Amino acid sequence: MRARQKRLRLAALSGLLLVLAGGLAYLGLRENANLFYTPSALAERGGPSPGLSAKIGGFVEVGSLTYTEGAEFRFRVVDDAHTIEVTYEGLAPDLFQEGQGVVATGTFNAEGVFIATRLLAKHDENYVPRELRAVEGPDI
């Protein structure tokens, strides 16, 4: 076997391994992508279908938060144009409040209400923990 043939085989093998590694990375990232749907994105897809498990995100509409019996509460997630009604039973995260960002995991029922099983409150880049805000004063 000539040196030229050895180099060609080595280059082909290297290229094949590179394509294989790229394919594995793509599959791994695709399965573990942690994306959420906004109310507008769901509306573009024709609205939520009953039983659809999803992760939704947006802002908690000001004035929409209502508490019911026990530890259950309802609120609406909004974006620029659309709204989703959400019900959650349990303790809300510390940062959860009206006007703040939220990501909820759960399923849609037959009425189109999102039954959340998990809530994640989002904050902006200017977040300061409550403990530090009390020490430094309200100007932070």
N, C-alpha and C positions, 0 to 999 in steps of 0.2 A: 504494500500500500504506500502510495506516495505521500509526501508531506502535505501537498495541496489537498488531497482527499481527506486526510486527517483533520485539517483545519476546517474544511467544509462540513464534515460530520460534527465536529465540535461546535461550530457556529449554529448548525441546525438543531442540535441537542440543546444548546443554550437558549435559542429562540423558543423552542417547544417548552422548556421549563419556565421561561419567563411568561409565556401565554398561560400556562397552567397555573402559575402563582397568581397572576392577575385575575383569572377566572375564579379561583378559590376566594380571593379577597373580595371580589364583587358579590359572590354568593353569601359570604359571611356578613358583609355590611348590609345587604338587602334584607336579610332575615332579621337583623338586629336594629334596623332603623327605627327610631323612636319618634315617629311623626304624629301630628294630630291634625284633625280637620277643623277648619273654621266653619261657622254657620253658613257663610257664603259658598265655601267649597262643597258643602253637603247639598246646598240648594242647586248648584250647578250640576250635580250628579243626579238630580231628580228628587232630592229630599231623602231623609232617612227611611229605611224600610224596617218594619217591626222585627225585633230579634237581632238587629245588626249590632255586633260588638265593635266598639270604636273608642277612639280617644279624641275628645273635642277640646278646643281651646279658644279663648277670647277674653273679653272683659266682663266682669259681673256688672250687670246693668244697675245703675243707681236707682234705688227705690223698689227694686224687685225682690229683695231678700225678705222672706217671711218664714217664721218658725211655726211648726205645728206641734202636735203632741209628741212627747218624748224627745228624742234627739234628732228628729227629722226636720229638715228645712228645705225650702224651695227657692230657686233664684233663676234668673235668665242670663244666658251667655250671649253676648252681642259682639258684632264686629261692625263694619261700616254700613251694612245693608240688611242683615238678617239676624234672627233671634232664635235661640233654642231654650226651651223650658227644661230645667234640671231639678231633680229631686235627689237628695242625699240623706242618708241616715247614719249618724255618727258624729264624732267631734270634728269640727272644722280646723284646718291648720291655723297656726297663730297669725300668719300674714293674710288670711282670707278676709276680705271685706269688700264692700261695694266700690266699684270703680277700679279695682285692682285686677290684674290678669289672673286667669285660672286655667288649669288643664285638668279635665275630668276623664276618668276611664269608666266604662260601663256599657249598657245596652239600651236600645230604644224600645219602648213598649208600643202597643197597638195605637195609642193616641198620639204618638210622636214625641212623648216626653222621654227625656234621657234619664235613666235610672243609674246614677253614679255609684260606683263601688269604691272609688278612690279619688281624692281631690289633691291637687298640687297647686299651691298658691305661688304666683310669680311676682317678682318685684322688679323695679327698674334698677338702673346702674347706680343710683344715688341712695341705695338702701343703707340705713344705719340701724343696728340692733337697738331695741327698746332700752336696754340697760345703758348703752353709751349715750343715747339721746337724753336720758335723765341726768347723766353726769355732766355732759357738755352744754346742755341747754337746748332750747327748741330751734336754734338757728342752723343746726346741722341739716 
